[in-house]
Protein backbone atom coordinates (compact mmCIF):
# COMPACT_ATOMS: atom_id res chain seq x y z
CA UNK A 1 0.00 0.00 0.00
CA UNK A 2 1.27 3.42 -0.91
CA UNK A 3 0.79 6.19 1.63
CA UNK A 4 -0.28 9.59 0.24
CA UNK A 5 -0.15 12.73 2.35
CA UNK A 6 -0.44 16.48 2.04
CA UNK A 7 -1.88 18.24 -0.99
CA UNK A 8 -2.13 15.08 -3.09
CA UNK A 9 -4.13 13.38 -0.31
CA UNK A 10 -6.43 16.41 -0.08
CA UNK A 11 -7.08 16.32 -3.83
CA UNK A 12 -7.84 12.59 -3.77
CA UNK A 13 -10.21 12.95 -0.79
CA UNK A 14 -12.02 15.77 -2.61
CA UNK A 15 -12.40 13.62 -5.75
CA UNK A 16 -13.85 10.75 -3.71
CA UNK A 17 -16.25 12.98 -1.76
CA UNK A 18 -17.51 14.80 -4.90
CA UNK A 19 -19.44 11.69 -5.90
CA UNK A 20 -17.57 10.92 -9.14
CA UNK A 21 -14.56 8.90 -8.02
CA UNK A 22 -13.46 7.95 -11.54
CA UNK A 23 -10.33 9.75 -12.69
CA UNK A 24 -8.42 9.54 -15.94
CA UNK A 25 -4.64 9.39 -15.82
CA UNK A 26 -2.68 9.08 -19.05
CA UNK A 27 -5.69 7.70 -20.92
CA UNK A 28 -6.60 5.09 -18.30
CA UNK A 29 -9.57 5.32 -15.96
CA UNK A 30 -9.13 4.62 -12.26
CA UNK A 31 -11.80 4.25 -9.60
CA UNK A 32 -11.01 5.76 -6.20
CA UNK A 33 -12.84 4.39 -3.21
CA UNK A 34 -12.65 4.73 0.58
CA UNK A 35 -11.99 1.46 2.39
CA UNK A 36 -12.71 1.72 6.09
CA UNK A 37 -11.43 -0.84 8.54
CA UNK A 38 -14.26 -2.38 10.56
CA UNK A 39 -14.36 -1.62 14.27
CA UNK A 40 -14.58 -5.32 15.14
CA UNK A 41 -13.22 -8.50 13.63
CA UNK A 42 -15.33 -11.40 12.44
CA UNK A 43 -14.08 -13.39 15.43
CA UNK A 44 -15.24 -10.61 17.77
CA UNK A 45 -18.66 -10.58 16.10
CA UNK A 46 -19.02 -14.35 16.40
CA UNK A 47 -18.04 -14.34 20.09
CA UNK A 48 -20.48 -11.49 20.80
CA UNK A 49 -23.42 -13.26 19.11
CA UNK A 50 -24.17 -16.76 20.45
CA UNK A 51 -26.83 -17.36 17.77
CA UNK A 52 -24.36 -16.58 14.98
CA UNK A 53 -21.75 -18.80 16.65
CA UNK A 54 -24.22 -21.70 16.82
CA UNK A 55 -25.23 -21.27 13.16
CA UNK A 56 -21.59 -21.29 12.05
CA UNK A 57 -20.82 -24.37 14.14
CA UNK A 58 -23.86 -26.15 12.69
CA UNK A 59 -22.80 -25.21 9.17
CA UNK A 60 -19.34 -26.64 9.83
CA UNK A 61 -20.85 -29.88 11.12
CA UNK A 62 -23.18 -30.09 8.10
CA UNK A 63 -20.28 -29.61 5.68
CA UNK A 64 -18.18 -32.25 7.44
CA UNK A 65 -21.14 -34.65 7.23
CA UNK A 66 -21.63 -33.98 3.52
CA UNK A 67 -24.89 -32.11 3.99
CA UNK A 68 -24.36 -29.51 1.27
CA UNK A 69 -26.44 -28.09 -1.59
CA UNK A 70 -25.65 -26.77 -5.03
CA UNK A 71 -26.75 -23.29 -6.04
CA UNK A 72 -29.40 -24.80 -8.30
CA UNK A 73 -30.76 -26.88 -5.42
CA UNK A 74 -30.99 -23.83 -3.17
CA UNK A 75 -32.72 -21.80 -5.89
CA UNK A 76 -35.21 -24.62 -6.37
CA UNK A 77 -35.88 -24.79 -2.60
CA UNK A 78 -36.48 -21.04 -2.57
CA UNK A 79 -38.83 -21.27 -5.55
CA UNK A 80 -40.78 -24.04 -3.80
CA UNK A 81 -41.03 -22.03 -0.59
CA UNK A 82 -38.86 -24.41 1.41
CA UNK A 83 -36.42 -21.63 2.30
Steps between C-alpha positions, in 0.01 A plus 500: 500500500627842409452777754393840361513814711471875469356676197475184290300330778270803523435491125424127506263536798319782318462285186355213704260723695374682186307189400687423176801298612610405148813680385691479175878485512696469177199362313409239762203523734544430870233463766579651840317363799519534879566173681428526870628244745217346702490576871478130587636182349289210381625301799384778734158503333464123530598501869256785571206323331425150634234440232747578221761278667253210517399543134864498389577192709196322355606594148846357566349176629267479198790548258710236676204260479451567129174687547553760228292642214579632156390848399235349274364292788477805725327703228251218452433483877440875503265477202305223675475701821717262700744778589 
